[in-house]
Amino acid sequence: MIADVDEALRTLIRRDALAGTDVEVVLDAPTREWSARRNQPTLDLYLYDVREDLRRRENGLIDVFDDSGKVTGRVHPPRWYKLSYLITAWTQRPEDEHRLLAAVLACFLAYDHLPSDTLTGSMAGLELPVPVTVALPPPEDRALSDVWSALGGELKPSLDLVVISPFDTRRYQAAAPEVLEGLRLRFGSLSPDEEEEREALARRRHRARKAGRLEGEDETREARPEETVASGSAEKPGRTLRLRNLRDPAPEERG
């Protein structure tokens, strides 16, 4: 993802800001030793900070469909990361550096997102917009003067460019096989043992009700023992359903 953002930025700058010039676009850290070796006009895009944009984090899963419209799997939504670049111009004259920075500033002010024709690799496959901001005040915990101090160089005019890029986590879950068999239910009568158990349960509940432990319950709706219902045949068995805590319908519910 980071390499794809690097290439998109260089493509856009060369096309819209540096067309017709011989200015080199690099990604090096602008240290004192590096600047001393420069012998041609250079625009440096130094990536100095990478952090997740937690406001854009999403939960849940996204369905993946095949050509026929069926769900074949589910993926986790992408994570979004802020890539912060320090853009500096390096020439023999400050006036030329200022012109380069102005051209880059005008280039990025023309876009709220990186143009789709500059996106390659993983970002092109996601088909998501990639927001970009330029020359905004940096957060309080990320002063540009601290960046220059860490690089050991002298402070000079620069642009702070922030790209908010999606990152594909590649977490895929295949969907369960398609259900081709319809639901079938087969009901049967109770066996003698089940009938006897049902009557015994009814007697126990009647005695408990008379003792006042089940006041207010409908005596016409007795709980039946557990029932097991199977579908299919012995040669090709289907699903088995276990029905618990069934009750006989009240008189007003009986058809």
HELIX and SHEET records of a PDB file:
HELIX    1   1 ILE A    2  ASP A   16  1                                  15    
HELIX    2   2 ARG A   32  ALA A   36  1                                   5    
HELIX    3   3 LEU A   54  ARG A   56  5                                   3    
HELIX    4   4 PRO A   94  LEU A  109  1                                  16    
HELIX    5   5 SER A  116  THR A  118  5                                   3    
HELIX    6   6 GLY A  121  LEU A  126  1                                   6    
HELIX    7   7 LEU A  144  LEU A  151  1                                   8    
HELIX    8   8 PRO A  192  LYS A  210  1                                  19    
HELIX    9   9 PRO A  251  GLU A  253  5                                   3    
SHEET    1   A 5 GLU A  24  VAL A  26  0                                        
SHEET    2   A 5 THR A  42  GLU A  52  1                                        
SHEET    3   A 5 ARG A  79  TRP A  90 -1                                        
SHEET    4   A 5 LEU A 159  PHE A 167 -1                                        
SHEET    5   A 5 VAL A 132  VAL A 134 -1                                        
SHEET    1   B 3 ILE A  62  PHE A  65  0                                        
SHEET    2   B 3 VAL A  71  VAL A  75 -1                                        
SHEET    3   B 3 TYR A 172  ALA A 174 -1                                        
SHEET    1   C 2 ALA A 223  ARG A 224  0                                        
SHEET    2   C 2 LEU A 246  ARG A 247 -1                                        
SHEET    1   D 2 GLU A 227  GLY A 232  0                                        
SHEET    2   D 2 PRO A 237  LEU A 243 -1                                        
END                                                                             
